[in-house]
Amino acid sequence: MEEELELLLLKRPEEKIWKGVTRGVFLAELKKLSYLAAPMVAVTVSQYLMQVVSMMMVGHLGELSLSSVAIASSFTNVTGFIPLFGLACALETLCGQAYGAEQYHKLGTYTYSSIIILIPVCLPISLIWIFMDKILVVVGQDPQVSAEACKYSIWLIPALLGFSILRSLVHYLQSQSLILPMLLSSCAALCAHILLSWTLVYKFDLGSIGAALSMGLSYWSNVIILGLYMRYSSACEKTRSLFLNDIFSSIKEFLRFALPSLVMFCLEWWSFEILILLSGLLPNSKLETSVFSICLTTSSLHYFVPYGIGAAASTRVSNELGAGNPQTARLAVSAVMVLAVTEAVIVGTTLFCCRNILGYAYSNEKGVVNYVAELVPLLSAAVILDSIQAVLSGVARGSGWQHIGAYVNLGAYYLVGIPAAVVLCFILHLRGKGLWVGIMTGSAVQTISLGLITSFTNWQKQATMARQRIFEETFSA
């Protein structure tokens, strides 16, 4: 068995180490990454915009509806959608490396394992959402707002179940670079969601319940489209099979990467939610919380752009490591960093130039607009850091370093970022600026740490480890 494994690991001629990379080879890799990244950005942004559309529809119903859905959206993201998002990202490592190693039968089994794990996870999350009103009252929220937020979250539970399957299918297709079906289905679902949300909220007079129902129907329509594509497309013929003999070992392997991935994502997202709560403790809490939420909403919407680029990097790196091509994986990292820096500079510069008008997109109050203009230079710097770290996180997921990412995020945000924000905000009295400088410090530590880890990585060793794991599982099965 050991001799056979060694032959499999050494069978590919591409494993030779390159002594140099020509400009043409680099540009070819950059082109390949761009073709993957552009539609992946559209997919991630369109899926995120579903929540934004629902909030916009409800926002015109009145202050109570807007505030309750805003609180419910924040709560459901933190306790439900983000944890599921993080768990499903284990497939970026598993499916990506298996596809590169030409172990096509493993992709279907890993994907079904993800769905088997994620759906039961939805049950305790749903219980938390059902009792959301009591939780919000305990932490000091208005009872009427809490009751409306709870109603919205209960009707959002079908969307949670659809989301768990959707993310598994997205990573299954992403690992094979089958981006077009995801792009078409996501854009179609978003367009249908806009019409459906408007109809349910206004025509059927369902209010926030209609907004929640429309999200569930839109997610499930996306799931059905991608599920039918997976079932009947010839492109998935080799990868959609389920091998029951491998299911238990695949679940174990999935959890090995899913749990650190969960921690990695949650630690980062929860840190920003903590800062929103801290902004509510400031003297002019209404202004501070509003402006901080505006900056965070802008940053969160932008985050899905570099996340799409990072997803493309994850696909290329995992495929090449699974194929035993360490130098191509390293080349992909170099190429994707060019895309990341370019995108970061463009967006950061644009935000800075629009600093005096950005606030009007959210509010007509002069105080809010002026305060946003003060914070935009910091927001521009934060966007640049976010772009680079989001792409480096994609490289980490493709390489299977989720556990390292979890430690990095823990140290960056909870040992550095949040304590720095508290000191700057409350002790040095920098208010909202202090909170942003603090969280930027954490982002800087995260970016530098991931950059150093990536720079000193032995890609030959990573490729060998990836193929050993894949083929050892095959032999044991």
Secondary structure, 3 states (H helix, E strand, C coil): CHHHHHHHHHCCHHHCCCCCCCHHHHHHHHHHHHHHHHHHHHHHHHHHHHHHHHHHHHHCCCHHHHHHHHHHHHHHHHHHHHHHHHHHCHHHHHHHHHHHCCCCHHHHHHHHHHHHHHHHHHHHHHHHHHCHHHHHHHCCCCHHHHHHHHHHHHHCHHHHHHHHHHHHHHHHHHCCCCHHHHHHHHHHHHHHHHHHHHHHHHHCCCCHHHHHHHHHHHHHHHHHHHHHHHHHCHHHCCCCCCCHHHHHHHHHHHHHHHHHHHHHHHHHHHHHHHHHHHHCCCCCHHHHHHHHHHHHHHHHHHHHHHHHHHHHHHHHHHHHHHHCCHHHHHHHHHHHHHHHHHHHHHHHHHHHHCCCCHHHHCCCCHHHHHHHHHHHHHHHHHHHHHHHHHHHHHHHHHHCCHHHHHHHHHHHHHHHHHHHHHHHHHHCCCHHHHHHHHHHHHHHHHHHHHHHHHHCCCHHHHHHHHHHHHHHHHHHC
